[in-house]
Amino acid sequence: MKKTYGIEVDCANCAAKMEEAVKATPGIKNACLSFMTLKLNVEFEEGVDTDSVMRKALKNCKKIESDCEIYL
């Protein structure tokens, strides 16, 4: 399953770090973050609770960049 989320981040470097944090979240197969469009495209592993996984992904991102946001 694939979903797209709006994000808020201040710089391209932080966006790259956010993308890596999302990719490292269990339950996420792949992720691609575009700083230009402020969109995050996520591909989930089969059978996961996408809301729960994205809450974990946001928590991982906040550890790197405290003022970032993923609009769930």
Biopython code that builds the backbone (N, CA, C, O; Angstrom):
import numpy as np
from Bio.PDB.StructureBuilder import StructureBuilder

atoms = [
    (1, "MET", "N", (0.848, -1.177, 0.000)),
    (1, "MET", "CA", (0.000, 0.000, 0.000)),
    (1, "MET", "C", (0.889, 1.234, 0.000)),
    (1, "MET", "O", (1.910, 1.278, 0.687)),
    (2, "LYS", "N", (0.493, 2.229, -0.773)),
    (2, "LYS", "CA", (1.223, 3.492, -0.843)),
    (2, "LYS", "C", (0.309, 4.627, -0.406)),
    (2, "LYS", "O", (-0.884, 4.645, -0.709)),
    (3, "LYS", "N", (0.905, 5.581, 0.319)),
    (3, "LYS", "CA", (0.172, 6.776, 0.741)),
    (3, "LYS", "C", (1.081, 7.991, 0.623)),
    (3, "LYS", "O", (2.306, 7.877, 0.665)),
    (4, "THR", "N", (0.460, 9.149, 0.476)),
    (4, "THR", "CA", (1.192, 10.412, 0.411)),
    (4, "THR", "C", (0.752, 11.296, 1.566)),
    (4, "THR", "O", (-0.438, 11.414, 1.857)),
    (5, "TYR", "N", (1.733, 11.918, 2.224)),
    (5, "TYR", "CA", (1.479, 12.787, 3.372)),
    (5, "TYR", "C", (2.097, 14.151, 3.132)),
    (5, "TYR", "O", (3.154, 14.259, 2.511)),
    (6, "GLY", "N", (1.448, 15.180, 3.618)),
    (6, "GLY", "CA", (2.033, 16.509, 3.630)),
    (6, "GLY", "C", (3.011, 16.594, 4.788)),
    (6, "GLY", "O", (2.807, 15.980, 5.835)),
    (7, "ILE", "N", (4.074, 17.359, 4.591)),
    (7, "ILE", "CA", (5.069, 17.520, 5.650)),
    (7, "ILE", "C", (5.385, 18.995, 5.846)),
    (7, "ILE", "O", (5.030, 19.845, 5.029)),
    (8, "GLU", "N", (6.058, 19.272, 6.947)),
    (8, "GLU", "CA", (6.594, 20.611, 7.203)),
    (8, "GLU", "C", (8.011, 20.432, 7.710)),
    (8, "GLU", "O", (8.245, 19.792, 8.735)),
    (9, "VAL", "N", (8.956, 21.009, 6.976)),
    (9, "VAL", "CA", (10.366, 20.934, 7.341)),
    (9, "VAL", "C", (11.052, 22.191, 6.810)),
    (9, "VAL", "O", (10.648, 22.737, 5.784)),
    (10, "ASP", "N", (12.092, 22.648, 7.512)),
    (10, "ASP", "CA", (12.702, 23.938, 7.210)),
    (10, "ASP", "C", (13.805, 23.930, 6.152)),
    (10, "ASP", "O", (14.011, 24.940, 5.479)),
    (11, "CYS", "N", (14.514, 22.819, 5.991)),
    (11, "CYS", "CA", (15.631, 22.824, 5.048)),
    (11, "CYS", "C", (15.774, 21.467, 4.364)),
    (11, "CYS", "O", (15.277, 20.452, 4.853)),
    (12, "ALA", "N", (16.460, 21.471, 3.228)),
    (12, "ALA", "CA", (16.631, 20.251, 2.445)),
    (12, "ALA", "C", (17.442, 19.206, 3.203)),
    (12, "ALA", "O", (17.164, 18.012, 3.092)),
    (13, "ASN", "N", (18.430, 19.634, 3.964)),
    (13, "ASN", "CA", (19.239, 18.703, 4.743)),
    (13, "ASN", "C", (18.380, 17.985, 5.785)),
    (13, "ASN", "O", (18.501, 16.774, 5.968)),
    (14, "CYS", "N", (17.530, 18.722, 6.451)),
    (14, "CYS", "CA", (16.626, 18.125, 7.441)),
    (14, "CYS", "C", (15.641, 17.172, 6.763)),
    (14, "CYS", "O", (15.294, 16.130, 7.320)),
    (15, "ALA", "N", (15.197, 17.531, 5.572)),
    (15, "ALA", "CA", (14.280, 16.677, 4.823)),
    (15, "ALA", "C", (14.941, 15.340, 4.496)),
    (15, "ALA", "O", (14.299, 14.293, 4.586)),
    (16, "ALA", "N", (16.216, 15.368, 4.117)),
    (16, "ALA", "CA", (16.942, 14.133, 3.820)),
    (16, "ALA", "C", (17.059, 13.264, 5.069)),
    (16, "ALA", "O", (16.927, 12.042, 4.997)),
    (17, "LYS", "N", (17.305, 13.894, 6.203)),
    (17, "LYS", "CA", (17.386, 13.151, 7.468)),
    (17, "LYS", "C", (16.027, 12.558, 7.842)),
    (17, "LYS", "O", (15.945, 11.436, 8.341)),
    (18, "MET", "N", (14.971, 13.321, 7.598)),
    (18, "MET", "CA", (13.620, 12.808, 7.861)),
    (18, "MET", "C", (13.327, 11.597, 6.991)),
    (18, "MET", "O", (12.772, 10.608, 7.469)),
    (19, "GLU", "N", (13.696, 11.666, 5.721)),
    (19, "GLU", "CA", (13.455, 10.553, 4.811)),
    (19, "GLU", "C", (14.143, 9.287, 5.317)),
    (19, "GLU", "O", (13.548, 8.210, 5.295)),
    (20, "GLU", "N", (15.378, 9.408, 5.767)),
    (20, "GLU", "CA", (16.105, 8.248, 6.291)),
    (20, "GLU", "C", (15.449, 7.704, 7.558)),
    (20, "GLU", "O", (15.387, 6.490, 7.753)),
    (21, "ALA", "N", (14.959, 8.598, 8.422)),
    (21, "ALA", "CA", (14.285, 8.163, 9.648)),
    (21, "ALA", "C", (12.993, 7.414, 9.331)),
    (21, "ALA", "O", (12.669, 6.424, 9.986)),
    (22, "VAL", "N", (12.260, 7.887, 8.330)),
    (22, "VAL", "CA", (11.025, 7.211, 7.928)),
    (22, "VAL", "C", (11.349, 5.841, 7.337)),
    (22, "VAL", "O", (10.689, 4.853, 7.659)),
    (23, "LYS", "N", (12.361, 5.779, 6.477)),
    (23, "LYS", "CA", (12.750, 4.508, 5.866)),
    (23, "LYS", "C", (13.172, 3.475, 6.907)),
    (23, "LYS", "O", (12.974, 2.277, 6.706)),
    (24, "ALA", "N", (13.748, 3.929, 8.013)),
    (24, "ALA", "CA", (14.238, 3.026, 9.058)),
    (24, "ALA", "C", (13.123, 2.535, 9.982)),
    (24, "ALA", "O", (13.364, 1.674, 10.828)),
    (25, "THR", "N", (11.921, 3.064, 9.836)),
    (25, "THR", "CA", (10.803, 2.689, 10.699)),
    (25, "THR", "C", (10.270, 1.315, 10.295)),
    (25, "THR", "O", (9.963, 1.091, 9.124)),
    (26, "PRO", "N", (10.156, 0.390, 11.258)),
    (26, "PRO", "CA", (9.605, -0.930, 10.943)),
    (26, "PRO", "C", (8.192, -0.814, 10.366)),
    (26, "PRO", "O", (7.367, -0.050, 10.867)),
    (27, "GLY", "N", (7.930, -1.577, 9.312)),
    (27, "GLY", "CA", (6.629, -1.542, 8.651)),
    (27, "GLY", "C", (6.629, -0.709, 7.386)),
    (27, "GLY", "O", (5.667, -0.735, 6.618)),
    (28, "ILE", "N", (7.718, 0.041, 7.164)),
    (28, "ILE", "CA", (7.818, 0.861, 5.959)),
    (28, "ILE", "C", (8.783, 0.195, 4.991)),
    (28, "ILE", "O", (9.935, -0.080, 5.328)),
    (29, "LYS", "N", (8.300, -0.055, 3.801)),
    (29, "LYS", "CA", (9.090, -0.711, 2.759)),
    (29, "LYS", "C", (10.007, 0.292, 2.067)),
    (29, "LYS", "O", (11.175, 0.003, 1.806)),
    (30, "ASN", "N", (9.463, 1.480, 1.772)),
    (30, "ASN", "CA", (10.246, 2.526, 1.111)),
    (30, "ASN", "C", (9.572, 3.875, 1.352)),
    (30, "ASN", "O", (8.372, 3.949, 1.618)),
    (31, "ALA", "N", (10.369, 4.935, 1.253)),
    (31, "ALA", "CA", (9.840, 6.283, 1.424)),
    (31, "ALA", "C", (10.636, 7.243, 0.551)),
    (31, "ALA", "O", (11.835, 7.068, 0.333)),
    (32, "CYS", "N", (9.945, 8.251, 0.063)),
    (32, "CYS", "CA", (10.583, 9.282, -0.757)),
    (32, "CYS", "C", (9.999, 10.634, -0.331)),
    (32, "CYS", "O", (8.792, 10.859, -0.421)),
    (33, "LEU", "N", (10.868, 11.515, 0.128)),
    (33, "LEU", "CA", (10.431, 12.820, 0.607)),
    (33, "LEU", "C", (10.907, 13.894, -0.361)),
    (33, "LEU", "O", (12.084, 13.935, -0.718)),
    (34, "SER", "N", (10.002, 14.757, -0.781)),
    (34, "SER", "CA", (10.347, 15.869, -1.667)),
    (34, "SER", "C", (10.278, 17.175, -0.889)),
    (34, "SER", "O", (9.207, 17.601, -0.457)),
    (35, "PHE", "N", (11.435, 17.802, -0.717)),
    (35, "PHE", "CA", (11.480, 19.091, -0.032)),
    (35, "PHE", "C", (10.790, 20.170, -0.864)),
    (35, "PHE", "O", (10.176, 21.079, -0.306)),
    (36, "MET", "N", (10.882, 20.082, -2.178)),
    (36, "MET", "CA", (10.290, 21.092, -3.061)),
    (36, "MET", "C", (8.765, 21.118, -2.965)),
    (36, "MET", "O", (8.161, 22.190, -2.955)),
    (37, "THR", "N", (8.144, 19.940, -2.894)),
    (37, "THR", "CA", (6.681, 19.884, -2.852)),
    (37, "THR", "C", (6.139, 19.688, -1.433)),
    (37, "THR", "O", (4.931, 19.754, -1.208)),
    (38, "LEU", "N", (7.046, 19.445, -0.478)),
    (38, "LEU", "CA", (6.677, 19.153, 0.913)),
    (38, "LEU", "C", (5.703, 17.973, 0.984)),
    (38, "LEU", "O", (4.677, 18.029, 1.661)),
    (39, "LYS", "N", (6.055, 16.907, 0.267)),
    (39, "LYS", "CA", (5.265, 15.672, 0.249)),
    (39, "LYS", "C", (6.152, 14.493, 0.607)),
    (39, "LYS", "O", (7.332, 14.453, 0.262)),
    (40, "LEU", "N", (5.563, 13.540, 1.302)),
    (40, "LEU", "CA", (6.227, 12.305, 1.676)),
    (40, "LEU", "C", (5.419, 11.154, 1.108)),
    (40, "LEU", "O", (4.262, 10.958, 1.479)),
    (41, "ASN", "N", (6.031, 10.387, 0.203)),
    (41, "ASN", "CA", (5.399, 9.205, -0.373)),
    (41, "ASN", "C", (5.942, 7.985, 0.363)),
    (41, "ASN", "O", (7.153, 7.779, 0.444)),
    (42, "VAL", "N", (5.030, 7.184, 0.896)),
    (42, "VAL", "CA", (5.424, 6.034, 1.704)),
    (42, "VAL", "C", (4.810, 4.763, 1.137)),
    (42, "VAL", "O", (3.626, 4.725, 0.801)),
    (43, "GLU", "N", (5.636, 3.719, 1.034)),
    (43, "GLU", "CA", (5.164, 2.394, 0.654)),
    (43, "GLU", "C", (5.287, 1.508, 1.895)),
    (43, "GLU", "O", (6.369, 1.348, 2.459)),
    (44, "PHE", "N", (4.167, 0.946, 2.298)),
    (44, "PHE", "CA", (4.125, 0.133, 3.510)),
    (44, "PHE", "C", (4.279, -1.347, 3.203)),
    (44, "PHE", "O", (3.953, -1.803, 2.107)),
    (45, "GLU", "N", (4.780, -2.095, 4.185)),
    (45, "GLU", "CA", (4.810, -3.545, 4.077)),
    (45, "GLU", "C", (3.385, -4.074, 4.194)),
    (45, "GLU", "O", (2.513, -3.407, 4.751)),
    (46, "GLU", "N", (3.154, -5.266, 3.669)),
    (46, "GLU", "CA", (1.822, -5.870, 3.673)),
    (46, "GLU", "C", (1.309, -6.095, 5.095)),
    (46, "GLU", "O", (2.046, -6.562, 5.964)),
    (47, "GLY", "N", (0.048, -5.759, 5.320)),
    (47, "GLY", "CA", (-0.639, -6.096, 6.559)),
    (47, "GLY", "C", (-0.336, -5.243, 7.771)),
    (47, "GLY", "O", (-0.732, -5.609, 8.878)),
    (48, "VAL", "N", (0.350, -4.120, 7.614)),
    (48, "VAL", "CA", (0.658, -3.276, 8.770)),
    (48, "VAL", "C", (-0.457, -2.254, 8.998)),
    (48, "VAL", "O", (-1.203, -1.911, 8.081)),
    (49, "ASP", "N", (-0.552, -1.779, 10.232)),
    (49, "ASP", "CA", (-1.469, -0.693, 10.585)),
    (49, "ASP", "C", (-0.770, 0.614, 10.208)),
    (49, "ASP", "O", (0.121, 1.072, 10.924)),
    (50, "THR", "N", (-1.169, 1.206, 9.098)),
    (50, "THR", "CA", (-0.463, 2.373, 8.574)),
    (50, "THR", "C", (-0.451, 3.548, 9.544)),
    (50, "THR", "O", (0.549, 4.259, 9.636)),
    (51, "ASP", "N", (-1.542, 3.761, 10.268)),
    (51, "ASP", "CA", (-1.591, 4.875, 11.222)),
    (51, "ASP", "C", (-0.569, 4.690, 12.337)),
    (51, "ASP", "O", (0.127, 5.635, 12.709)),
    (52, "SER", "N", (-0.481, 3.491, 12.861)),
    (52, "SER", "CA", (0.470, 3.186, 13.930)),
    (52, "SER", "C", (1.908, 3.338, 13.437)),
    (52, "SER", "O", (2.754, 3.902, 14.131)),
    (53, "VAL", "N", (2.174, 2.832, 12.242)),
    (53, "VAL", "CA", (3.521, 2.924, 11.673)),
    (53, "VAL", "C", (3.903, 4.385, 11.459)),
    (53, "VAL", "O", (5.035, 4.774, 11.745)),
    (54, "MET", "N", (2.977, 5.195, 10.963)),
    (54, "MET", "CA", (3.298, 6.602, 10.705)),
    (54, "MET", "C", (3.479, 7.393, 11.988)),
    (54, "MET", "O", (4.262, 8.343, 12.016)),
    (55, "ARG", "N", (2.776, 7.027, 13.049)),
    (55, "ARG", "CA", (3.021, 7.685, 14.342)),
    (55, "ARG", "C", (4.446, 7.393, 14.812)),
    (55, "ARG", "O", (5.117, 8.276, 15.346)),
    (56, "LYS", "N", (4.906, 6.159, 14.614)),
    (56, "LYS", "CA", (6.289, 5.802, 14.963)),
    (56, "LYS", "C", (7.280, 6.544, 14.082)),
    (56, "LYS", "O", (8.317, 7.004, 14.559)),
    (57, "ALA", "N", (6.963, 6.661, 12.796)),
    (57, "ALA", "CA", (7.842, 7.377, 11.869)),
    (57, "ALA", "C", (7.970, 8.844, 12.281)),
    (57, "ALA", "O", (9.066, 9.404, 12.262)),
    (58, "LEU", "N", (6.855, 9.461, 12.649)),
    (58, "LEU", "CA", (6.887, 10.859, 13.095)),
    (58, "LEU", "C", (7.727, 10.999, 14.356)),
    (58, "LEU", "O", (8.494, 11.952, 14.495)),
    (59, "LYS", "N", (7.583, 10.061, 15.265)),
    (59, "LYS", "CA", (8.377, 10.081, 16.504)),
    (59, "LYS", "C", (9.870, 9.995, 16.175)),
    (59, "LYS", "O", (10.681, 10.705, 16.769)),
    (60, "ASN", "N", (10.232, 9.121, 15.225)),
    (60, "ASN", "CA", (11.634, 9.009, 14.807)),
    (60, "ASN", "C", (12.124, 10.307, 14.178)),
    (60, "ASN", "O", (13.259, 10.719, 14.420)),
    (61, "CYS", "N", (11.294, 10.949, 13.384)),
    (61, "CYS", "CA", (11.669, 12.221, 12.756)),
    (61, "CYS", "C", (11.856, 13.321, 13.788)),
    (61, "CYS", "O", (12.770, 14.137, 13.670)),
    (62, "LYS", "N", (11.003, 13.348, 14.792)),
    (62, "LYS", "CA", (11.083, 14.391, 15.830)),
    (62, "LYS", "C", (12.381, 14.276, 16.624)),
    (62, "LYS", "O", (12.859, 15.273, 17.167)),
    (63, "LYS", "N", (12.961, 13.070, 16.701)),
    (63, "LYS", "CA", (14.246, 12.898, 17.384)),
    (63, "LYS", "C", (15.355, 13.608, 16.617)),
    (63, "LYS", "O", (16.323, 14.080, 17.215)),
    (64, "ILE", "N", (15.219, 13.683, 15.307)),
    (64, "ILE", "CA", (16.227, 14.301, 14.445)),
    (64, "ILE", "C", (15.990, 15.795, 14.287)),
    (64, "ILE", "O", (16.914, 16.601, 14.394)),
    (65, "GLU", "N", (14.736, 16.148, 14.031)),
    (65, "GLU", "CA", (14.342, 17.546, 13.785)),
    (65, "GLU", "C", (13.065, 17.821, 14.561)),
    (65, "GLU", "O", (11.972, 17.489, 14.103)),
    (66, "SER", "N", (13.200, 18.419, 15.722)),
    (66, "SER", "CA", (12.065, 18.560, 16.650)),
    (66, "SER", "C", (10.905, 19.383, 16.113)),
    (66, "SER", "O", (9.768, 19.185, 16.541)),
    (67, "ASP", "N", (11.163, 20.312, 15.177)),
    (67, "ASP", "CA", (10.065, 21.145, 14.688)),
    (67, "ASP", "C", (9.510, 20.684, 13.345)),
    (67, "ASP", "O", (8.784, 21.434, 12.693)),
    (68, "CYS", "N", (9.840, 19.458, 12.917)),
    (68, "CYS", "CA", (9.269, 18.926, 11.680)),
    (68, "CYS", "C", (7.864, 18.403, 11.958)),
    (68, "CYS", "O", (7.465, 18.227, 13.109)),
    (69, "GLU", "N", (7.123, 18.159, 10.878)),
    (69, "GLU", "CA", (5.752, 17.646, 11.023)),
    (69, "GLU", "C", (5.407, 16.774, 9.830)),
    (69, "GLU", "O", (5.784, 17.062, 8.694)),
    (70, "ILE", "N", (4.682, 15.699, 10.115)),
    (70, "ILE", "CA", (4.070, 14.876, 9.074)),
    (70, "ILE", "C", (2.582, 14.942, 9.344)),
    (70, "ILE", "O", (2.133, 14.549, 10.421)),
    (71, "TYR", "N", (1.815, 15.425, 8.397)),
    (71, "TYR", "CA", (0.383, 15.587, 8.607)),
    (71, "TYR", "C", (-0.323, 14.261, 8.332)),
    (71, "TYR", "O", (-0.531, 13.859, 7.187)),
    (72, "LEU", "N", (-0.682, 13.601, 9.436)),
    (72, "LEU", "CA", (-1.317, 12.295, 9.345)),
    (72, "LEU", "C", (-2.771, 12.527, 9.163)),
    (72, "LEU", "O", (-3.540, 11.571, 9.058)),
]
sb = StructureBuilder()
sb.init_structure("model")
sb.init_model(0)
sb.init_chain("A")
sb.init_seg("    ")
for serial, (resi, resn, name, xyz) in enumerate(atoms, 1):
    if name == "N":
        sb.init_residue(resn, " ", resi, " ")
    sb.init_atom(name, np.array(xyz, "f"), 0.0, 1.0, " ", f" {name:<3s}", serial, name[0])
structure = sb.get_structure()
